[in-house]
Amino acid sequence: MSEALAIDVKGLTKSFGETRVVDDFDMQVPKGSIYGFLGPNGSGKTTTIRMMCGLLKPDSGGGTALGLDIIEESRTIKSRVGYMTQRFSLYGDLTVRENLTFMARLHALKNPKQIVADTLEEYDLGPRAHQLADTLSGGWKQRLALAAASMHNPGLLLLDEPTAGVDPKARRDFWDRIRGLARKGVTVLVSTHYMDEAAQCDYIAFIAYGKKLIDAPSADIPERVGLVTWRIEGKGLQPIYDELLNAEGVDQIARFGSALHVSGRDADALERTVCAYRGREGISVDLAKTGLEEAFIWLMAGSQDNFT
Ligand SMILES: Nc1ncnc2c1ncn2[C@@H]1O[C@H](COP(=O)(O)OP(=O)(O)OP(=O)(O)O)[C@@H](O)[C@H]1O
């Protein structure tokens, strides 16, 4: 196994009852990277991540996480994983300090008092140390959850839709901290449905029904999907939208404020179709860069067509 890999697994397979939820899954995750997992609900993202980190035993396949065997050495891996679930999983009727002290004891940290003090300072939680966790705002709850998940210096951090329901500033602060942890060598695995979270990831794996459809640096995803996108902007776009729905070369239309992003794989046919609207009063038609959002709408629609 390469020293540079935090996770190196092959052939992971898992069924629950008769249903195969993860099928022959290979993955390599570079150390210190932020890796996003996207895909439809129930497509096996959480199950895959849990297997890769020794939290769940695969039916077949195997590999290493942090250089340790995910089956034979799962206990040791678990002690080096920080897990932040979508639901606030700390104790609402304990204070911020009590929650951190509890986690420090759970991880049997040496010198817990000092570590709690350091964590309160690092996460700017000092002024709220005596506040009950339940009374914190959403953003502060997320910050406390991240502090609790990372106070034992995990090598791997698992985040499940970490900023769902959190305001934009708190999201930005949160992701600044995550990037700081990654710079220190922590490998971060994020399961998400949110495009702004996906855009923060260095790499993205798109999973549909237990199979990996795409696994690439996030900047390369739009190109990999092979869509060309045009932007049509102006007032009164609804009739144009309706006409484009079944027009030649158009595979997908997405609304972005007062614009339509019209995408397709046949670049020439699409250009002929959209350029017919050039010159209409108040309407502009320009070639645009296909973004992550269009790429995922496309992947999501394709995976549902193929698997449902
Ligand atoms: N312990 C379990 N026992 C039985 N079925 C399970 C168990 N864990 C997960 N499943 C099922 O496996 C499938 C995949 O679940 P998983 O949570 O891995 O998907 P996901 O992609 O993370 O979904 P979501 O985006 O909704 O969080 C789902 O159909 C789920 O109901």
The ligand as a MOL file (V3000), in Angstrom:
LIG
                    3D

  0  0  0     0  0            999 V3000
M  V30 BEGIN CTAB
M  V30 COUNTS 31 33 0 0 0
M  V30 BEGIN ATOM
M  V30 1 N -28.2330 -1.9250 8.7110 0
M  V30 2 C -29.0120 -1.9850 7.6450 0
M  V30 3 N -29.9270 -2.9850 7.5080 0
M  V30 4 C -30.7090 -3.0790 6.4160 0
M  V30 5 N -30.6690 -2.2130 5.3740 0
M  V30 6 C -29.8020 -1.2000 5.4460 0
M  V30 7 C -28.9240 -1.0260 6.5760 0
M  V30 8 N -28.1510 0.0710 6.3490 0
M  V30 9 C -28.5330 0.5660 5.1490 0
M  V30 10 N -29.5100 -0.1950 4.6030 0
M  V30 11 C -30.1450 0.0220 3.2890 0
M  V30 12 O -29.1120 0.0630 2.3310 0
M  V30 13 C -29.3890 1.0090 1.3060 0
M  V30 14 C -28.2360 1.9960 1.2030 0
M  V30 15 O -28.2050 2.7980 2.3760 0
M  V30 16 P -27.1080 3.9280 2.6090 0
M  V30 17 O -27.4770 4.5740 3.9180 0
M  V30 18 O -25.7630 3.3580 2.4670 0
M  V30 19 O -27.3870 4.9090 1.3990 0
M  V30 20 P -26.9970 6.4400 1.2140 0
M  V30 21 O -26.5540 6.5660 -0.1950 0
M  V30 22 O -26.0410 6.8600 2.2770 0
M  V30 23 O -28.4040 7.1450 1.4060 0
M  V30 24 P -28.8110 8.6540 1.8650 0
M  V30 25 O -28.3380 9.5860 0.7830 0
M  V30 26 O -30.2980 8.5650 1.9090 0
M  V30 27 O -28.1660 8.8870 3.1970 0
M  V30 28 C -30.7070 1.6530 1.6800 0
M  V30 29 O -31.7240 1.0150 0.9560 0
M  V30 30 C -30.8390 1.3620 3.1530 0
M  V30 31 O -32.1910 1.2770 3.5410 0
M  V30 END ATOM
M  V30 BEGIN BOND
M  V30 1 1 1 2
M  V30 2 1 2 3
M  V30 3 2 2 7
M  V30 4 2 3 4
M  V30 5 1 4 5
M  V30 6 2 5 6
M  V30 7 1 6 7
M  V30 8 1 6 10
M  V30 9 1 7 8
M  V30 10 2 8 9
M  V30 11 1 9 10
M  V30 12 1 10 11
M  V30 13 1 11 12
M  V30 14 1 11 30
M  V30 15 1 12 13
M  V30 16 1 13 14
M  V30 17 1 13 28
M  V30 18 1 14 15
M  V30 19 1 15 16
M  V30 20 2 16 17
M  V30 21 1 16 18
M  V30 22 1 16 19
M  V30 23 1 19 20
M  V30 24 2 20 21
M  V30 25 1 20 22
M  V30 26 1 20 23
M  V30 27 1 23 24
M  V30 28 2 24 25
M  V30 29 1 24 26
M  V30 30 1 24 27
M  V30 31 1 28 29
M  V30 32 1 28 30
M  V30 33 1 30 31
M  V30 END BOND
M  V30 END CTAB
M  END
